[in-house]
Amino acid sequence: MTDISIRNLYKVFGDNPKVMMQYLLRGMTKKTLLDEHNHVLGLSNINLEIKAKHIHVVMGLSGSGKSTLIRHINRLIEPTSGKIIVGGKNIIEMSKDELREFRRNKASMVFQKFGLLPHRTVIQNVAYGLLIQGVNKSEASERAQNWIDKVALNGFENNYPHQLSGGMQQRVGLARALATDSGILLMDEAFSSLDPLIRASMQDILLALQEELNKTIVFITHDLNEALRIGDYISILSEGSIIQTGSTEDILLRPKNKYISNFIKDINRGRVIKISSIMQKTNIAKGPKILFSKSIEEALPIIASAPNGLAVVVDGEGKTIGKVSLDSAVFYISNNKSHY
C-alpha cells in the first residue's frame, strides 16, 4: 500500500523563509507577507491524505499552488516546514542517496512538456528509467516494448520525439513513467497542452491502465471536467490553501463554501454523479440492471425502458445493492443546479 500523508506543509519563496514562518504562524496573510516582507506564500498549512491505489486530483486556477505541491512529493522543491510521509518514511528527512533511490524506484513523474530526451528514440526514452535502475539493456528493451504496446505506440519504437505528435509524445512519457514499476505516479498538468480530442484519448488510456495497475496517482490539472472524469478524490486549492477535499460526489453534492459552489456551478451533475448516489438501498428488487458506477445520465435510458419505471442497481459482482426510479432520476437531472 502506497499512502501519502502530507502534514502541515508550508512553502515560502524568498530570502528568509524560515524567519517568515514566525509571522505566518501568528496569522499573517499572504498579501501582507508579500507587501511588507517581499516573500511569497506558495503553500499554506497543507494537510492531505492520499489513498493508495487511487487517482487523487489536485486542481485549482493558475497560481493556486498545485504544481508547487506535487513537486514537494518527490522533493523537486524543498519545503519551508512540514512532513511528507510515504511508506512510514518522511521524504523531507531523506539523505541524497535515499532520495535518489526513492525517485528511481518509488515515484515516477510525467511532465506537462513531456520531458523526453530528443536524441533518443521512443524505445530508448521508455527504457531510460530502467537503465538508471540498473536493469540490463536486453531486459530494459523488452520491458520498454511491453509499455510501448500498452500505450498503442507499437511501430514507432525507432522514431525520435520530434517525429511524433504531441499526444504520441505524451504517451511515450507515460510509458516511461510506468515502465519503472513505481508505486506512485506524479502527473503535473500532463495533458493540459494537448488538444481536446487527444486529451480525452489520453484520459481514456490512463483510466484503462489504472484499472489494470492500481497505482497511487497524484494528478494536477486546472480543468474541473478533467478532474471529475478521472479523479477518485479531488482537492481544490486556492492561493496555496486546500479549500475542500472529497470524492466527486462530495465536491458536487456538498460544496464547502461559496467559492466551491461557484467553481462547480456549470457542471452537468447528471453526467458525473453515480447512480448509486440516488438509489434506495435494498437487496431485493426487480427490473433491468444498472452497474452502480454508471452516471445518472447513462442510467436514465435503462430506467426509462423498464415497464414500471424501476431499475436494479448492482455492484461489480452483479449483486443487488439498491433500486432507482425514473421519477427520482428525472427529478435529480432537472434540479441539478449548484447552490450554496
DRENBASE-639808 format. One record per residue (C-alpha): residue number from 0; residue in three letters; chain; x, y, z. Coordinates in pm, 1 decimal, always signed. Layout:
N
+-----+-----+-------+----------+----------+----------+
:   n : res : chain :       c1 :       c2 :       c3 :
+-----+-----+-------+----------+----------+----------+
: NUM : ALA :     A :        X :        Y :        Z :
...
+-----+-----+-------+----------+----------+----------+
END
This chain:
340
+-----+-----+-------+----------+----------+----------+
:   n : res : chain :       c1 :       c2 :       c3 :
+-----+-----+-------+----------+----------+----------+
:   0 : MET :     A :     +0.0 :     +0.0 :     +0.0 :
:   1 : THR :     A :   +137.6 :   +340.1 :   -100.3 :
:   2 : ASP :     A :    -35.2 :   +605.5 :   +106.2 :
:   3 : ILE :     A :    +96.6 :   +961.3 :   +100.3 :
:   4 : SER :     A :    +41.3 :  +1171.6 :   +408.8 :
:   5 : ILE :     A :   +116.5 :  +1543.9 :   +382.9 :
:   6 : ARG :     A :   +118.8 :  +1724.3 :   +716.3 :
:   7 : ASN :     A :   +138.9 :  +2095.6 :   +796.9 :
:   8 : LEU :     A :   +325.1 :  +2168.5 :   +475.0 :
:   9 : TYR :     A :   +435.8 :  +2527.3 :   +408.5 :
:  10 : LYS :     A :   +638.0 :  +2674.1 :   +126.0 :
:  11 : VAL :     A :   +760.8 :  +3033.3 :   +140.1 :
:  12 : PHE :     A :   +958.9 :  +3176.1 :   -150.6 :
:  13 : GLY :     A :  +1212.3 :  +3445.4 :    -63.8 :
:  14 : ASP :     A :  +1544.9 :  +3515.5 :   +106.2 :
:  15 : ASN :     A :  +1442.4 :  +3431.0 :   +465.2 :
:  16 : PRO :     A :  +1159.5 :  +3176.7 :   +454.7 :
:  17 : LYS :     A :  +1229.3 :  +3031.5 :   +799.4 :
:  18 : VAL :     A :  +1202.6 :  +3376.7 :   +957.0 :
:  19 : MET :     A :   +876.1 :  +3440.1 :   +771.0 :
:  20 : MET :     A :   +725.8 :  +3125.6 :   +923.0 :
:  21 : GLN :     A :   +712.8 :  +3305.0 :  +1258.0 :
:  22 : TYR :     A :   +482.2 :  +3568.1 :  +1110.2 :
:  23 : LEU :     A :   +265.6 :  +3312.3 :   +931.0 :
:  24 : LEU :     A :   +212.9 :  +3106.2 :  +1245.1 :
:  25 : ARG :     A :    +96.7 :  +3423.5 :  +1416.8 :
:  26 : GLY :     A :   -166.0 :  +3474.8 :  +1147.1 :
:  27 : MET :     A :     -4.7 :  +3695.6 :   +884.1 :
:  28 : THR :     A :   -182.8 :  +3683.9 :   +548.9 :
:  29 : LYS :     A :    -30.2 :  +3602.7 :   +211.7 :
:  30 : LYS :     A :    -86.3 :  +3960.9 :    +93.9 :
:  31 : THR :     A :    +79.3 :  +4115.0 :   +399.9 :
:  32 : LEU :     A :   +374.2 :  +3877.5 :   +369.0 :
:  33 : LEU :     A :   +429.9 :  +3998.2 :    +14.1 :
:  34 : ASP :     A :   +357.5 :  +4367.1 :    +74.6 :
:  35 : GLU :     A :   +563.1 :  +4409.0 :   +391.4 :
:  36 : HIS :     A :   +834.5 :  +4144.0 :   +358.9 :
:  37 : ASN :     A :   +860.8 :  +4070.3 :    -15.8 :
:  38 : HIS :     A :   +809.7 :  +3695.0 :    +35.8 :
:  39 : VAL :     A :   +558.3 :  +3477.2 :   -149.3 :
:  40 : LEU :     A :   +349.3 :  +3217.2 :    +30.4 :
:  41 : GLY :     A :   +332.6 :  +2920.4 :   -208.0 :
:  42 : LEU :     A :   +169.8 :  +2664.0 :    +20.4 :
:  43 : SER :     A :     -7.8 :  +2728.2 :   +348.1 :
:  44 : ASN :     A :    -56.4 :  +2451.1 :   +605.4 :
:  45 : ILE :     A :   -136.6 :  +2172.1 :   +359.6 :
:  46 : ASN :     A :   -278.4 :  +1861.3 :   +525.3 :
:  47 : LEU :     A :   -370.5 :  +1586.3 :   +283.0 :
:  48 : GLU :     A :   -415.4 :  +1209.0 :   +296.1 :
:  49 : ILE :     A :   -374.9 :  +1041.4 :    -43.8 :
:  50 : LYS :     A :   -510.6 :   +686.7 :    -51.4 :
:  51 : ALA :     A :   -313.4 :   +405.3 :   -208.7 :
:  52 : LYS :     A :   -421.6 :   +271.4 :   -549.2 :
:  53 : HIS :     A :   -647.3 :   +567.3 :   -626.4 :
:  54 : ILE :     A :   -628.9 :   +871.6 :   -852.1 :
:  55 : HIS :     A :   -617.9 :  +1185.2 :   -638.2 :
:  56 : VAL :     A :   -661.4 :  +1502.7 :   -841.6 :
:  57 : VAL :     A :   -525.6 :  +1833.2 :   -714.0 :
:  58 : MET :     A :   -680.1 :  +2119.6 :   -904.3 :
:  59 : GLY :     A :   -704.1 :  +2494.8 :   -895.8 :
:  60 : LEU :     A :   -659.9 :  +2806.3 :  -1102.3 :
:  61 : SER :     A :   -322.3 :  +2933.5 :  -1221.0 :
:  62 : GLY :     A :   -107.8 :  +3032.3 :   -922.9 :
:  63 : SER :     A :   -307.3 :  +2826.7 :   -673.1 :
:  64 : GLY :     A :     -2.1 :  +2617.9 :   -574.3 :
:  65 : LYS :     A :    -94.5 :  +2283.9 :   -729.4 :
:  66 : SER :     A :   +231.1 :  +2229.4 :   -923.2 :
:  67 : THR :     A :   +430.2 :  +2350.8 :   -623.0 :
:  68 : LEU :     A :   +252.6 :  +2089.3 :   -411.7 :
:  69 : ILE :     A :   +314.7 :  +1790.1 :   -637.7 :
:  70 : ARG :     A :   +684.2 :  +1879.4 :   -672.2 :
:  71 : HIS :     A :   +720.2 :  +1853.5 :   -296.1 :
:  72 : ILE :     A :   +619.7 :  +1486.5 :   -301.6 :
:  73 : ASN :     A :   +946.7 :  +1386.8 :   -472.1 :
:  74 : ARG :     A :  +1131.5 :  +1689.6 :   -330.6 :
:  75 : LEU :     A :  +1194.8 :  +1867.7 :   -655.9 :
:  76 : ILE :     A :  +1103.7 :  +2161.7 :   -432.8 :
:  77 : GLU :     A :  +1222.7 :  +2177.7 :    -72.1 :
:  78 : PRO :     A :   +954.9 :  +2271.4 :   +184.1 :
:  79 : THR :     A :   +988.3 :  +2550.4 :   +434.7 :
:  80 : SER :     A :   +813.7 :  +2342.0 :   +700.4 :
:  81 : GLY :     A :   +612.2 :  +2021.4 :   +731.1 :
:  82 : LYS :     A :   +625.0 :  +1648.4 :   +663.2 :
:  83 : ILE :     A :   +555.4 :  +1418.7 :   +368.1 :
:  84 : ILE :     A :   +521.6 :  +1058.2 :   +481.4 :
:  85 : VAL :     A :   +534.9 :   +773.7 :   +227.3 :
:  86 : GLY :     A :   +551.0 :   +416.0 :   +348.1 :
:  87 : GLY :     A :   +624.9 :   +533.7 :   +700.7 :
:  88 : LYS :     A :   +923.1 :   +745.9 :   +591.5 :
:  89 : ASN :     A :   +941.6 :  +1123.2 :   +591.1 :
:  90 : ILE :     A :  +1062.2 :  +1229.0 :   +244.7 :
:  91 : ILE :     A :  +1187.6 :  +1556.1 :   +391.1 :
:  92 : GLU :     A :  +1438.5 :  +1374.5 :   +614.4 :
:  93 : MET :     A :  +1582.5 :  +1151.6 :   +341.8 :
:  94 : SER :     A :  +1951.2 :  +1175.1 :   +256.2 :
:  95 : LYS :     A :  +2057.7 :  +1244.3 :   -101.7 :
:  96 : ASP :     A :  +2113.8 :   +872.4 :   -162.7 :
:  97 : GLU :     A :  +1776.3 :   +778.0 :    -12.0 :
:  98 : LEU :     A :  +1602.5 :  +1045.8 :   -215.9 :
:  99 : ARG :     A :  +1772.6 :   +926.4 :   -534.1 :
: 100 : GLU :     A :  +1653.8 :   +572.1 :   -460.6 :
: 101 : PHE :     A :  +1301.1 :   +699.5 :   -392.7 :
: 102 : ARG :     A :  +1288.3 :   +881.3 :   -726.2 :
: 103 : ARG :     A :  +1429.9 :   +583.7 :   -915.9 :
: 104 : ASN :     A :  +1207.2 :   +316.0 :   -770.5 :
: 105 : LYS :     A :   +913.2 :   +458.5 :   -576.8 :
: 106 : ALA :     A :   +783.8 :   +768.8 :   -756.0 :
: 107 : SER :     A :   +775.8 :   +843.7 :  -1129.5 :
: 108 : MET :     A :   +673.1 :  +1173.3 :  -1284.8 :
: 109 : VAL :     A :   +501.1 :  +1277.6 :  -1607.3 :
: 110 : PHE :     A :   +550.7 :  +1642.8 :  -1701.1 :
: 111 : GLN :     A :   +333.1 :  +1884.1 :  -1898.8 :
: 112 : LYS :     A :   +605.4 :  +1940.9 :  -2159.6 :
: 113 : PHE :     A :   +672.4 :  +1566.6 :  -2199.7 :
: 114 : GLY :     A :  +1037.2 :  +1584.3 :  -2080.9 :
: 115 : LEU :     A :  +1159.9 :  +1342.4 :  -2345.9 :
: 116 : LEU :     A :  +1524.3 :  +1311.8 :  -2443.3 :
: 117 : PRO :     A :  +1533.5 :  +1444.8 :  -2802.5 :
: 118 : HIS :     A :  +1841.2 :  +1248.4 :  -2907.9 :
: 119 : ARG :     A :  +1690.6 :   +911.9 :  -2801.5 :
: 120 : THR :     A :  +1431.8 :   +703.4 :  -2983.5 :
: 121 : VAL :     A :  +1092.9 :   +611.7 :  -2838.3 :
: 122 : ILE :     A :  +1213.3 :   +277.9 :  -2703.3 :
: 123 : GLN :     A :  +1530.6 :   +436.0 :  -2565.8 :
: 124 : ASN :     A :  +1325.4 :   +701.8 :  -2387.3 :
: 125 : VAL :     A :  +1091.2 :   +443.6 :  -2235.4 :
: 126 : ALA :     A :  +1383.7 :   +222.1 :  -2127.6 :
: 127 : TYR :     A :  +1581.8 :   +513.3 :  -1979.8 :
: 128 : GLY :     A :  +1446.4 :   +484.7 :  -1624.4 :
: 129 : LEU :     A :  +1504.1 :   +109.3 :  -1623.2 :
: 130 : LEU :     A :  +1867.3 :   +154.1 :  -1720.9 :
: 131 : ILE :     A :  +1906.5 :   +408.4 :  -1439.7 :
: 132 : GLN :     A :  +1766.8 :   +144.5 :  -1204.0 :
: 133 : GLY :     A :  +2042.4 :    -93.4 :  -1317.7 :
: 134 : VAL :     A :  +1830.8 :   -322.4 :  -1536.1 :
: 135 : ASN :     A :  +2039.9 :   -478.1 :  -1814.2 :
: 136 : LYS :     A :  +1989.4 :   -343.5 :  -2165.3 :
: 137 : SER :     A :  +1818.3 :   -652.8 :  -2306.0 :
: 138 : GLU :     A :  +1559.8 :   -673.3 :  -2026.4 :
: 139 : ALA :     A :  +1509.0 :   -296.3 :  -2030.4 :
: 140 : SER :     A :  +1428.7 :   -307.2 :  -2403.0 :
: 141 : GLU :     A :  +1187.7 :   -595.6 :  -2354.6 :
: 142 : ARG :     A :  +1004.3 :   -421.7 :  -2071.4 :
: 143 : ALA :     A :  +1002.9 :    -92.2 :  -2261.5 :
: 144 : GLN :     A :   +846.3 :   -263.9 :  -2561.9 :
: 145 : ASN :     A :   +571.9 :   -402.2 :  -2339.1 :
: 146 : TRP :     A :   +476.3 :    -49.4 :  -2229.2 :
: 147 : ILE :     A :   +502.0 :    +87.3 :  -2580.4 :
: 148 : ASP :     A :   +246.0 :   -174.9 :  -2680.6 :
: 149 : LYS :     A :    +20.2 :    -83.2 :  -2386.2 :
: 150 : VAL :     A :     +4.8 :   +283.2 :  -2488.9 :
: 151 : ALA :     A :    -52.8 :   +185.1 :  -2854.1 :
: 152 : LEU :     A :   +276.9 :   +310.6 :  -2996.0 :
: 153 : ASN :     A :   +399.3 :    -14.1 :  -3147.7 :
: 154 : GLY :     A :   +557.0 :    +61.3 :  -3482.9 :
: 155 : PHE :     A :   +707.9 :   +387.4 :  -3358.0 :
: 156 : GLU :     A :   +984.2 :   +235.5 :  -3144.1 :
: 157 : ASN :     A :  +1266.0 :   +380.1 :  -3354.4 :
: 158 : ASN :     A :  +1116.2 :   +723.7 :  -3410.7 :
: 159 : TYR :     A :  +1256.3 :  +1029.1 :  -3236.0 :
: 160 : PRO :     A :  +1033.0 :  +1264.1 :  -3030.5 :
: 161 : HIS :     A :  +1029.8 :  +1536.8 :  -3297.2 :
: 162 : GLN :     A :   +875.8 :  +1285.8 :  -3538.6 :
: 163 : LEU :     A :   +572.1 :  +1232.8 :  -3313.8 :
: 164 : SER :     A :   +257.1 :  +1433.9 :  -3246.6 :
: 165 : GLY :     A :   +201.6 :  +1592.1 :  -2905.5 :
: 166 : GLY :     A :    -33.3 :  +1315.6 :  -2796.9 :
: 167 : MET :     A :   +213.7 :  +1048.0 :  -2905.4 :
: 168 : GLN :     A :   +495.0 :  +1221.2 :  -2719.4 :
: 169 : GLN :     A :   +284.0 :  +1225.4 :  -2403.5 :
: 170 : ARG :     A :   +214.6 :   +854.6 :  -2441.8 :
: 171 : VAL :     A :   +591.2 :   +799.5 :  -2453.2 :
: 172 : GLY :     A :   +623.8 :   +999.2 :  -2132.2 :
: 173 : LEU :     A :   +350.2 :   +793.5 :  -1967.6 :
: 174 : ALA :     A :   +506.6 :   +465.7 :  -2082.3 :
: 175 : ARG :     A :   +846.0 :   +575.8 :  -1948.2 :
: 176 : ALA :     A :   +695.8 :   +658.6 :  -1608.1 :
: 177 : LEU :     A :   +507.2 :   +329.3 :  -1587.1 :
: 178 : ALA :     A :   +798.6 :   +115.1 :  -1706.8 :
: 179 : THR :     A :   +991.4 :   +162.5 :  -1382.7 :
: 180 : ASP :     A :   +705.9 :     -5.7 :  -1191.4 :
: 181 : SER :     A :   +691.3 :   +272.4 :   -932.1 :
: 182 : GLY :     A :   +401.5 :   +258.5 :   -688.7 :
: 183 : ILE :     A :   +347.4 :   +634.7 :   -715.4 :
: 184 : LEU :     A :   +280.3 :   +822.7 :  -1038.3 :
: 185 : LEU :     A :   +300.3 :  +1203.4 :  -1024.8 :
: 186 : MET :     A :   +135.5 :  +1378.5 :  -1319.7 :
: 187 : ASP :     A :   +188.4 :  +1754.8 :  -1337.0 :
: 188 : GLU :     A :    -59.4 :  +1907.0 :  -1587.1 :
: 189 : ALA :     A :    +29.3 :  +1605.9 :  -1802.3 :
: 190 : PHE :     A :   -248.6 :  +1651.9 :  -2058.5 :
: 191 : SER :     A :   -304.9 :  +2027.1 :  -2046.9 :
: 192 : SER :     A :   -105.2 :  +2111.6 :  -2359.7 :
: 193 : LEU :     A :   -295.8 :  +1862.8 :  -2576.6 :
: 194 : ASP :     A :   -594.5 :  +1947.0 :  -2792.7 :
: 195 : PRO :     A :   -936.0 :  +1832.3 :  -2658.6 :
: 196 : LEU :     A :   -971.9 :  +1511.2 :  -2861.2 :
: 197 : ILE :     A :   -620.1 :  +1388.8 :  -2786.6 :
: 198 : ARG :     A :   -662.9 :  +1491.7 :  -2424.9 :
: 199 : ALA :     A :   -978.6 :  +1281.2 :  -2393.1 :
: 200 : SER :     A :   -794.7 :   +989.1 :  -2552.6 :
: 201 : MET :     A :   -509.7 :  +1021.4 :  -2300.5 :
: 202 : GLN :     A :   -761.5 :  +1024.6 :  -2016.2 :
: 203 : ASP :     A :   -910.9 :   +702.3 :  -2153.0 :
: 204 : ILE :     A :   -565.8 :   +542.3 :  -2171.5 :
: 205 : LEU :     A :   -483.2 :   +647.3 :  -1815.6 :
: 206 : LEU :     A :   -812.2 :   +514.1 :  -1676.2 :
: 207 : ALA :     A :   -773.0 :   +183.6 :  -1861.4 :
: 208 : LEU :     A :   -417.5 :   +139.7 :  -1735.5 :
: 209 : GLN :     A :   -518.2 :   +233.2 :  -1380.4 :
: 210 : GLU :     A :   -790.2 :    -30.8 :  -1382.1 :
: 211 : GLU :     A :   -515.4 :   -285.4 :  -1450.7 :
: 212 : LEU :     A :   -227.5 :   -140.3 :  -1246.9 :
: 213 : ASN :     A :   -386.7 :    +24.9 :   -941.5 :
: 214 : LYS :     A :   -116.4 :   +287.5 :   -896.7 :
: 215 : THR :     A :   -125.9 :   +569.9 :   -644.4 :
: 216 : ILE :     A :   -165.6 :   +862.3 :   -883.2 :
: 217 : VAL :     A :   -145.9 :  +1230.6 :   -797.1 :
: 218 : PHE :     A :   -280.7 :  +1422.9 :  -1095.3 :
: 219 : ILE :     A :   -253.7 :  +1801.1 :  -1130.0 :
: 220 : THR :     A :   -497.2 :  +1991.8 :  -1350.0 :
: 221 : HIS :     A :   -670.1 :  +2328.5 :  -1382.5 :
: 222 : ASP :     A :   -962.5 :  +2167.4 :  -1567.7 :
: 223 : LEU :     A :  -1257.9 :  +2073.1 :  -1346.6 :
: 224 : ASN :     A :  -1414.3 :  +1847.9 :  -1610.8 :
: 225 : GLU :     A :  -1088.7 :  +1652.8 :  -1633.0 :
: 226 : ALA :     A :  -1070.7 :  +1629.4 :  -1254.0 :
: 227 : LEU :     A :  -1425.3 :  +1498.8 :  -1228.4 :
: 228 : ARG :     A :  -1372.7 :  +1248.5 :  -1507.6 :
: 229 : ILE :     A :  -1060.6 :  +1077.8 :  -1378.1 :
: 230 : GLY :     A :  -1043.4 :  +1152.3 :  -1005.8 :
: 231 : ASP :     A :  -1144.8 :   +916.3 :   -727.6 :
: 232 : TYR :     A :  -1076.8 :  +1206.2 :   -491.1 :
: 233 : ILE :     A :  -1031.8 :  +1576.4 :   -560.6 :
: 234 : SER :     A :   -858.5 :  +1852.9 :   -365.5 :
: 235 : ILE :     A :   -929.4 :  +2211.0 :   -469.2 :
: 236 : LEU :     A :   -658.2 :  +2468.2 :   -397.6 :
: 237 : SER :     A :   -679.5 :  +2846.8 :   -385.8 :
: 238 : GLU :     A :   -385.9 :  +3076.6 :   -308.1 :
: 239 : GLY :     A :   -181.0 :  +2794.1 :   -161.2 :
: 240 : SER :     A :   -450.1 :  +2652.6 :    +68.6 :
: 241 : ILE :     A :   -674.8 :  +2349.1 :    +32.7 :
: 242 : ILE :     A :  -1036.9 :  +2464.7 :    +26.5 :
: 243 : GLN :     A :  -1203.7 :  +2123.3 :     +4.3 :
: 244 : THR :     A :  -1109.1 :  +1758.0 :    -40.8 :
: 245 : GLY :     A :  -1351.8 :  +1478.8 :   -115.5 :
: 246 : SER :     A :  -1492.5 :  +1234.4 :   -367.1 :
: 247 : THR :     A :  -1653.2 :  +1361.1 :   -686.1 :
: 248 : GLU :     A :  -1992.4 :  +1328.1 :   -518.4 :
: 249 : ASP :     A :  -1872.1 :  +1515.4 :   -208.5 :
: 250 : ILE :     A :  -1749.5 :  +1809.2 :   -414.2 :
: 251 : LEU :     A :  -2061.5 :  +1831.8 :   -632.5 :
: 252 : LEU :     A :  -2330.5 :  +1750.0 :   -376.5 :
: 253 : ARG :     A :  -2178.0 :  +1912.1 :    -69.0 :
: 254 : PRO :     A :  -1969.8 :  +2216.7 :   -169.3 :
: 255 : LYS :     A :  -1797.8 :  +2353.3 :   +140.1 :
: 256 : ASN :     A :  -1844.9 :  +2722.0 :    +67.1 :
: 257 : LYS :     A :  -1944.1 :  +2976.4 :   -194.6 :
: 258 : TYR :     A :  -1602.7 :  +2954.7 :   -366.1 :
: 259 : ILE :     A :  -1650.4 :  +2583.0 :   -436.5 :
: 260 : SER :     A :  -2013.7 :  +2634.3 :   -529.9 :
: 261 : ASN :     A :  -1916.9 :  +2896.3 :   -787.5 :
: 262 : PHE :     A :  -1636.8 :  +2671.6 :   -911.9 :
: 263 : ILE :     A :  -1873.9 :  +2386.5 :   -993.6 :
: 264 : LYS :     A :  -2185.4 :  +2580.5 :  -1093.9 :
: 265 : ASP :     A :  -2167.9 :  +2499.4 :  -1467.2 :
: 266 : ILE :     A :  -2104.4 :  +2125.6 :  -1428.5 :
: 267 : ASN :     A :  -2370.2 :  +1885.1 :  -1560.5 :
: 268 : ARG :     A :  -2408.5 :  +1670.7 :  -1249.6 :
: 269 : GLY :     A :  -2614.9 :  +1410.9 :  -1433.1 :
: 270 : ARG :     A :  -2303.4 :  +1317.0 :  -1631.1 :
: 271 : VAL :     A :  -2084.8 :  +1289.7 :  -1322.4 :
: 272 : ILE :     A :  -2286.9 :  +1174.0 :  -1021.1 :
: 273 : LYS :     A :  -2309.6 :   +795.9 :   -994.0 :
: 274 : ILE :     A :  -2646.7 :   +626.4 :   -989.1 :
: 275 : SER :     A :  -2555.1 :   +477.2 :   -650.0 :
: 276 : SER :     A :  -2577.4 :   +828.7 :   -502.1 :
: 277 : ILE :     A :  -2954.5 :   +849.5 :   -560.1 :
: 278 : MET :     A :  -3055.2 :   +484.5 :   -528.4 :
: 279 : GLN :     A :  -3270.3 :   +346.4 :   -249.4 :
: 280 : LYS :     A :  -3070.2 :    +78.2 :    -69.8 :
: 281 : THR :     A :  -3219.5 :   -270.3 :    -83.4 :
: 282 : ASN :     A :  -3107.8 :   -622.8 :   -169.4 :
: 283 : ILE :     A :  -3445.9 :   -716.6 :   -317.0 :
: 284 : ALA :     A :  -3561.4 :   -553.1 :   -639.3 :
: 285 : LYS :     A :  -3679.1 :   -638.1 :   -988.7 :
: 286 : GLY :     A :  -3607.7 :   -467.0 :  -1318.1 :
: 287 : PRO :     A :  -3323.7 :   -400.9 :  -1563.9 :
: 288 : LYS :     A :  -2981.3 :   -395.0 :  -1404.4 :
: 289 : ILE :     A :  -2753.1 :    -92.0 :  -1381.6 :
: 290 : LEU :     A :  -2393.3 :   -102.1 :  -1261.4 :
: 291 : PHE :     A :  -2352.3 :   +118.0 :   -950.9 :
: 292 : SER :     A :  -2070.7 :   +321.0 :  -1112.7 :
: 293 : LYS :     A :  -2283.8 :   +438.8 :  -1408.2 :
: 294 : SER :     A :  -2369.0 :   +807.1 :  -1415.9 :
: 295 : ILE :     A :  -2730.8 :   +913.6 :  -1375.3 :
: 296 : GLU :     A :  -2736.1 :  +1030.3 :  -1736.6 :
: 297 : GLU :     A :  -2602.7 :   +693.7 :  -1859.0 :
: 298 : ALA :     A :  -2856.2 :   +507.2 :  -1645.4 :
: 299 : LEU :     A :  -3159.7 :   +711.5 :  -1747.0 :
: 300 : PRO :     A :  -3238.5 :   +523.4 :  -2076.0 :
: 301 : ILE :     A :  -3214.2 :   +189.9 :  -1893.1 :
: 302 : ILE :     A :  -3456.8 :   +303.8 :  -1621.2 :
: 303 : ALA :     A :  -3689.5 :   +451.4 :  -1882.1 :
: 304 : SER :     A :  -3704.5 :   +115.7 :  -2062.5 :
: 305 : ALA :     A :  -3842.2 :    -60.9 :  -1755.3 :
: 306 : PRO :     A :  -4220.3 :   -122.5 :  -1768.0 :
: 307 : ASN :     A :  -4269.9 :     +4.4 :  -1412.3 :
: 308 : GLY :     A :  -4002.0 :   +274.3 :  -1423.5 :
: 309 : LEU :     A :  -3781.7 :    +92.4 :  -1173.2 :
: 310 : ALA :     A :  -3429.2 :    -46.2 :  -1223.0 :
: 311 : VAL :     A :  -3197.5 :   -256.4 :  -1008.8 :
: 312 : VAL :     A :  -2856.3 :   -122.0 :   -907.8 :
: 313 : VAL :     A :  -2586.6 :   -389.0 :   -882.8 :
: 314 : ASP :     A :  -2226.6 :   -391.0 :   -761.4 :
: 315 : GLY :     A :  -1921.5 :   -507.4 :   -958.6 :
: 316 : GLU :     A :  -2008.8 :   -870.4 :   -887.1 :
: 317 : GLY :     A :  -2367.7 :   -836.0 :  -1005.8 :
: 318 : LYS :     A :  -2515.8 :   -836.5 :   -655.2 :
: 319 : THR :     A :  -2825.4 :   -623.4 :   -598.4 :
: 320 : ILE :     A :  -2749.1 :   -326.3 :   -372.8 :
: 321 : GLY :     A :  -3040.1 :    -94.2 :   -446.4 :
: 322 : LYS :     A :  -3314.9 :    +28.2 :   -674.3 :
: 323 : VAL :     A :  -3380.6 :   +354.9 :   -853.4 :
: 324 : SER :     A :  -3694.0 :   +502.0 :  -1004.0 :
: 325 : LEU :     A :  -3739.5 :   +701.9 :  -1321.7 :
: 326 : ASP :     A :  -3903.0 :   +980.3 :  -1122.1 :
: 327 : SER :     A :  -3601.0 :  +1017.3 :   -890.1 :
: 328 : ALA :     A :  -3352.4 :  +1020.0 :  -1179.9 :
: 329 : VAL :     A :  -3551.1 :  +1275.8 :  -1379.8 :
: 330 : PHE :     A :  -3603.5 :  +1490.1 :  -1069.9 :
: 331 : TYR :     A :  -3230.0 :  +1493.1 :   -999.7 :
: 332 : ILE :     A :  -3131.2 :  +1587.5 :  -1353.9 :
: 333 : SER :     A :  -3399.4 :  +1858.6 :  -1360.5 :
: 334 : ASN :     A :  -3278.4 :  +2007.2 :  -1033.9 :
: 335 : ASN :     A :  -2902.5 :  +1967.8 :  -1064.0 :
: 336 : LYS :     A :  -2805.7 :  +2334.2 :  -1041.7 :
: 337 : SER :     A :  -2541.0 :  +2416.7 :   -784.6 :
: 338 : HIS :     A :  -2648.3 :  +2619.2 :   -484.0 :
: 339 : TYR :     A :  -2495.9 :  +2724.7 :   -157.4 :
+-----+-----+-------+----------+----------+----------+
END
